């Protein structure tokens, strides 16, 4: 019975679990931001590509 009481009151691994959960939350939030920013980056590259193509076409004329 004393062993079970000591096991119940032991908080040694609690910090490790809390930090692991915090890191998992940060990783998921970062992934969500990167996925959301992907569309913006694609739009910037598409605009830049079309402007460079137009500049190359006008320079070669």
C-alpha positions as CSV (number, residue, x, y, z in Angstrom):
1,X,0.0,0.0,0.0
2,X,2.9,2.4,0.8
3,X,4.3,1.7,-2.6
4,X,1.1,2.7,-4.4
5,X,0.8,5.9,-2.3
6,X,4.4,6.8,-3.1
7,X,3.8,6.1,-6.8
8,X,0.7,8.3,-6.7
9,X,2.5,11.2,-5.0
10,X,5.6,11.0,-7.2
11,X,5.7,14.0,-9.7
12,X,9.1,13.4,-11.1
13,X,8.0,12.8,-14.7
14,X,5.4,15.5,-14.8
15,X,7.7,18.2,-16.1
16,X,8.8,16.0,-19.0
17,X,5.2,15.3,-20.0
18,X,4.3,19.0,-19.8
19,X,7.3,20.1,-22.0
20,X,6.5,17.3,-24.5
21,X,2.9,18.5,-24.8
22,X,4.1,22.1,-25.1
23,X,6.5,21.2,-27.9
24,X,3.8,19.2,-29.7
25,X,1.5,22.2,-29.6
26,X,4.2,24.5,-31.0
27,X,5.0,22.1,-33.7
28,X,1.3,21.8,-34.7
29,X,0.9,25.6,-34.7
30,X,4.0,26.0,-36.8
31,X,2.8,23.5,-39.3
32,X,-0.6,25.2,-39.6
33,X,1.2,28.5,-40.2
34,X,3.4,27.1,-42.9
35,X,0.5,25.4,-44.6
36,X,-1.5,28.7,-44.5
37,X,1.5,30.7,-45.8
38,X,2.0,28.3,-48.7
39,X,-0.8,29.9,-50.8
40,X,0.7,33.3,-50.3
41,X,4.2,32.2,-51.3
42,X,2.8,30.5,-54.4
43,X,1.0,33.7,-55.3
44,X,4.1,35.8,-55.0
45,X,6.1,33.4,-57.2
46,X,3.4,33.3,-59.8
47,X,3.2,37.1,-60.0
48,X,7.0,37.4,-60.1
49,X,7.2,34.8,-62.9
50,X,4.6,36.5,-65.0
51,X,6.3,39.9,-64.6
52,X,9.7,38.4,-65.5
53,X,8.2,36.7,-68.5
54,X,6.6,40.0,-69.7
55,X,9.9,41.9,-69.1
56,X,11.8,39.3,-71.1
57,X,9.3,39.4,-73.9
58,X,9.4,43.2,-74.1
59,X,13.2,43.2,-74.0
60,X,13.6,40.8,-76.8
61,X,11.2,42.8,-79.1
